[in-house]
Amino acid sequence: MDLVNKFWNFCHTLRHEGVDYSDYIEELTYLIFLKIAEERGIAIPEGCSWNDLIVHDKEDLLIKYNKVLNELSMEKSILGNIFSQPMAKIRSSKSLKRLLTLIDEVNWSSYDEDVLGSMFEGLLEKAANESKKGAGQYFTPRPLIDSIVTVMRPDPFESPIFKMSDVACGTAGFIISSYEWIKKKNSVKALSEQKLSKLYNDTYFGQELVTRPRRMAQMNLFLHGISPNIKLGDTIYEPFDNVLYNCILTNPPFGNKGSNQIPERKDFSIKTSNKQLNFIQHVISSLVLKGRTAIVLPDNVLSDEKAVELWKVIMPECNVHTILKLPNGTFLPYANVKAVVIFIQKGVPTKNIWIYDARSNVESITKKGRPLTHDHFKNFIKSYGDEPNGTAKRTESDSEQRFRKFTVDQIAKRNYNLDINWISDNQNLENEYFEIEDITSEAIIELEAIIESLKELSNMLENNNE
């Protein structure tokens, strides 16, 4: 996105004034939010609009800006929630005026509707490259999000009480993509007042642990006209609220940071500190009977000791019908981890598991030379079929034999180990093209993962001694 590079260059200027990348990015989202609201005719309190800032040419511009932020934070509406506890990080009126002018030059309405989220994530990606850490909780590649939404078909009108959620929503990528999907399927203008109210107010929900991405999610949804029903809190460790959903699409944070304790949850059959396994259990608890989910997870959930215990418990009660193995490098630069998407329907026992291998003999993803695109998932979408619960007629006879069926009896004989490989990976790694940024990112990520594992081991030993 050319806008990302444009604003990133200005970010370097602000760094010399002591503004951190993450603070700068948050500051930028406040201002772009006001500009997009102005372009789309969204009501902003008098004296706090974009025009009120851009026409202010006095030396006290920074004072005016802080006053705007403060007044917006006092609003009783969702605006008060979005602008809660704001403080201008920019240090001078001169720098603020430069940023306002830069934003004002752009016709934001000419870009895709999710321009704010895309911009935010693009800048976070650059910040992650700069620091080699720290932004992973924000970003799921859009081609992957869109492909999951395409096969899961989160239709708000399939039932009068249909609700969709992302229990680790970040900047609300899954929610926005789901909304865009239904907009393509239905003309919003043709919907009745009742259906419009349901679509915008009672369909989309989420939860996020970190304040900054949650604020971004709220802005994103507000600009789309959707009620920002995004709860702030810990999905796993806080008490279960017993709210149920028809469809949950989510990419929980990878890694073990902060997951040294076993949650005190009576609804969790398997007691473990493994964060990903606990997210699986939470999602299943949060689904209505016959509800469906797609969860992005690291490969270790296929075969770890506690994981196979969990699958053994889940499969008689839930249909673990499809697993998609993602290409290597899908989540660089945030994480260098092999990952899968697991598709489950609650309340129907597993009979067969279909595994689609989009990894073997596929060149690793790089951020520049070989980015992840929608083309990586075209054949998967075709093979998956048009039934979200995996009930469409499927065949193993695709040209590359990437889609294979395994019966639950075969899985049981493997002791519920789902890490199954059948394609010989013939990539010539000696001739594999790598980007130096990816190599260094991978090395640092691996070292950080080792350190986190050692910390977890140390905590476990301390707990045992106590």
N, C-alpha and C positions, 0 to 999 in steps of 0.2 A: 504494500500500500504506500503510494508516494507521500501521502500525508504523514505517515509515521516517520519517515526519514526527515521530512521538513521540520517537524516539531522536535524530533530527537536532536537535531543540530542546535536548536535553540536551547535545549536542555543543558547542553555543555556550557552555555553562557551562564545559566542560572547556577550551575554547580560551583562556579567561581564565587558566587555570592553566598555559598553555604547551603544551598537548597539540595537536599538529597533526591536521587532519582525517583524514589517511591513517593516522596512528598510532592515533587514536581508533577508527577503523573496524576496524583489525586487532585492537585490544584487545577490541572488542565481539564479534568472531567467536570469540575464545577462550572468552569467557564463555557466549555463546549455544550454542556447541558443547557445553560441559559440561552446560548445562541440557537441551538436546535429548537428549543421551546419557542423562541421568537419567530423562527422561520415557519413553524407549524401552527402558529396561532394559539399555542397553549397558554392559558391564563397564568400569569405570575403576578404577585402582589405589586401594587403601585409603588414606584420608586426602587424596585428590586429587579427590574427586567434588564435584558441585554442592552437595550437602547439607553437605559439610564446610566449604564457604565460607559458605553462607547462614546457618548457625547460629552462625557465629563473630562474636560481638558485642564482642570486645575491641578496644582501641585499636591493637593490633598486626596488624589485619586485612591491611594492605598487606604486612607481613612474611610472614604466612601465605600470601598469594596468590603472592608471589614464590617461596616455598618449593614451592608446588604446581606452578608453571610449571617450576621447575628439576627437580623429581622426574619430571614427565611427560617432560621432554626427555631424561632418562636411560633411559627405557624402551627395551627392545630391539625392541619391536613397532613397528607403523606409528605409534603415538602418539608415540614418540620422534622420528620424522621430522616429524610434524605440528607438534610443539612445539619444534623445533630452534631453539636460540639465542633463546629468548623473553626479554623483559624488560618488566616492567610500565611502561607510559607514564603511568599515572595517578599523581599526585603525593601524594595524601592518602587515608587510610583512610576519611575521611568521604565523599569523592567516590565511592570504590569501593563503599561500602555503599549509597549512593543508586543506583548503577548496578545492583548486585545485586538490590536491591529492585524496581527497575523491570523487570528481566528476569524476576524471579520471579512478577510479577503476570500474565504472559502465559502462556496455555496454548498452547505452540508446536505441540503435536501436533494441534491443531484446524486448522492451516493446511496447505496443500499440502506434500508431502514435501520439495520443494526450497526451503523457506522460508529456509534459511540463505543459499543462493545468491541468491535474489530480494532478500532483505534487504541483503546485501552490495552487490549491483549497484545497488539503489535508492539506497543511501547514497553509492556512488561517483558515481552520476549527479548527485546534489546537490553533491558535492564538485567535480565537473567544471563545473557551472554556477557554483559559487562562484569557482573559480580560472580558468575558461575554458580549461583544458587538463589534460592529464596522465592521464586515466583511460581513454582510448580502447582500450587493449589488453585491458580487462576485459570489454567489453560487446558482446554481439550480441543484438538484440531477440528476445525469446522467440517472438513469432508467426512470425518468419522461421526461427528454429531449428526449431520444431515443424513448419513446412510442409516444410522440406527433409527432415527425418526421415521425414515421412509419405510422400513420393514415393520416397525412397531405400530404405526398408524394410530397416533393418539387423538382420536376423533372425539371432541367434546360432546357431540350429539349422538354418540352411539347408545347412550342411556341418559335419562334425565338427571342422574346424580353423578355423572362421570367427573372424576377429578384426577389431575395429573400432577406429579411432584418430582422434584429432584432434591434428594436428602443431603446433598453436598454440592450446592448449586453454583458456587463461584460467582461468575458474572451473569448467570442465567442463560448460558448458551443453549442448553437443551430446551428450556422453556420458550425462548425466542424462536428457535428452529421449529418447535412444535406448532407455535402460533403461525409461523410463515407457511407451514405445511397445510394447515387447515384453510388458510386464506387462499391458497392455490386451488384447493378442492372446492371451496364454496365462495361465492361472491358475497362478501360481507354486507354489501349494500342490499342484497336480497333477503337477508336474515330478518326475522321478526324482532320486535323490541325485546321480547322475552329471551330469545336465543342470544341476542347481542349482549344482554345483561349477564347471562350465564357465561358467555365467552370471556367477557372482560373482567368479571368480578368473582366468579365461582368455579373456575376451571383450573387455574395454574397456581401452584403452591411450591414453596421451597424452604430449605434451611441451610444456613451457612455459619460456620464457626468464627470466621475472621471478619472484622468490621469493614475493612476497606472493600473487598469484593462484594460483600452484602450491600453496601451503599451503591456500588456500581450496578448490581442487579436491580435494585430499586429504581435507579435512574433509567436503566434500560427499559424496564417494564412500564414505567410511568410515561415515557416518551412514545410507547406503542399503544397507550390508552388502556393498559392492563393494570388492574389493581395489584400493587406490589406486595403480595402475601408471602413475604420472605421472613421467616423466623430467625432470630440471632441466637445461637446456642450450640452446645455440643450434642450432636445426633446420637452418639453412642453412650455417653456417660451420664447424661441427664435423664430423669425419669421419662418413660415412654408416655406420650400424650394420648395414645389410643385412637388417634385420627387415622382413618384408612383411606387408601387411594386405589383407583382402578388401574393406573399405570404409573410406574416409577422408572425414570431414565436417569442414570447417574454415573459419575466417575469419581468415586471416593479418592481422597488423597493417598498417594502411594507412600511406602516406607513405614517405619515403626515408631517415628518420633512421637512422643507423648502417649504411647500405648503400652506402658509397662504394667498397668493394672488391669485386672479382670473386671469388666463392668458388673455392677450388681443389678442384673436384669433377669427376672424370673422367666421371661419369654425366650431366653437364649438357652437352647438345649446343650450346646457345647460351650464349656467355660474355657476361655482363652483370652490372652492379651493381644492376639493377632488382630490388628485393626480391620483388615480387609474381610476376614471371616466374620467379624462382628457386624460389619456393614451388611453382609449378605443376610445374616440373621435378622437384623433390624428391618431391612427392606421387606423380607418375607412377612414379618410381623405386621408391617405397615400396609400390606395389600389386602384388599377385599378378597373373598373367596372367588376364584376364577380370574383374579387380577393378574397382571403381567408386568414383567420387569426386564430391562437390559442393563447389566452392570459391567462397567469397564474395570478390569482387575489385573494385577500382575500374575504371571504364570504360576507362581508358587501356590496359588489357591487350587491348582489342579492336583497337586501331589503331596503337599506337606502332610505330616502325620495328623495334625488336627483337622486339616482340610478333608482328608479321606473319611475321617470320623463324621464330619459334617455332612458330606454327600451321602453317606450311608443312612443318616437320619432323615435327610431332606427328600431323597428320591421316592420313597413310598408315599410322600404327601404332596410333592410338587413335581411338575414336569420340567426337568432340566433338558430341554429339547434341542438346543442349538448352542454351539460354541464357535466363535470366530477367532482364529489366531491372527493377530495383527502383524503387519510388517515390522521388521527390526528398525529401530530408530524413530518410531511413530511419535514419541514424546520428547525427542531432543528439542532444545537444549536443557529441558527441565529435568528429565530423568532418562537414563539409559537402561531401560528395563523391558524385558519381553512381556507382552501383555495380551490379554484376550478380552472378548466381550462374551458374557454368559447370559443366555436368554432363558427365562423361567416363567412358568405359569403356576400359580398357587392353587392347590386343591385338586390337582389331577396327578396321579402317579406317573412316574417316568417309565416309558416302555422302550423308547429308542432315543439315543443322543446322536445328532448329526454334527459333525465337526468340519468346519471349512478352514482349510489351511491357506491363508493369504500371505504366508511368510516364506515357506521353502521355495528356493530358486527365484526369489524376488529380491532385487537389489535393495540394499538398506536405504532407508530414507535419510536424506540430508536436508538441511534447511534451505540451501541455495541450489545446488546442482540437481537434486532429486527430491523435491518437496512432495509431501503427501497430497494427493489429489482425489477428486471424486472417482476418477477412473480406476483407482485401486480397489474399489468396492462394487463396481458395476456388475461383475459376474456373481459376486456374493448375493447381491440384491435379487438378481434373476434366479439364482439357485434357491434362495430362501423361500420365494413364493409370496403370494399376496394375502396370506393369512398370518396375522401377527403372532399367533400362538404356535406357529410351526406346523399347522395341520394341512397345509397345501401339499399336493402331490409332488414328491421330490424324487430325483434320480441321481445315481452315482456316476452316470455316464458322461459327465462333462469332459471337455477335451483334455484337461490336465489332471483329471482324477483328484481334484482338490476337495470334493465334498464326499464324505464317507459316513455311513450309518453304522452305529454300534448298538447292539441290543443291551438292555439292562442286565441280562444274564452274562454277557461278555464283560460288562463293566464290573459286575460282582466278582467274576473270576480274577479280575485285576485288583481286587480288594479296593474298588472304587477310586483307583488312581486314574485320573482323567487326562494325564499327560501322554497322549497317544500320537505317535508319528508313523507315517506310512510312506511318505515321499522322500526319496533319496535327494538330499540337498547337494546339487552338483555345481554350485557356484564356485568359480575359481577365485578364491580369496586373495591369491597373489596379485591378481589383476583388478581386484575390487578398487573402485575409486572412492577415496575418503576425502573429506574436507578437514583441514588442520584444526579448525574451530571445533568440529565435532569430536575429534580425537581427544583434544585437551579437555573438553567438557565431559566426555565419558570418563576420563581418568579421574577428574576431580569428583564427579558424582559417585564413582565407585569407592573412592577413598572416604568420602563423607558417609557413605552407607556402612562401610566397615567400622568407622568411628561410632556411628549410632548403634550398631550391633554390639560393639564392645561396651558401650554405656548401658545398654539394656541388660547384658550379661552381668555387669557389675551390680546393677540394681537388684537383679534376681538373687545374686549371691548374698547381698546385704540383707534382703528380705528373709532369705533362708536362715541366715545367722541369727536374725532377730527372733 
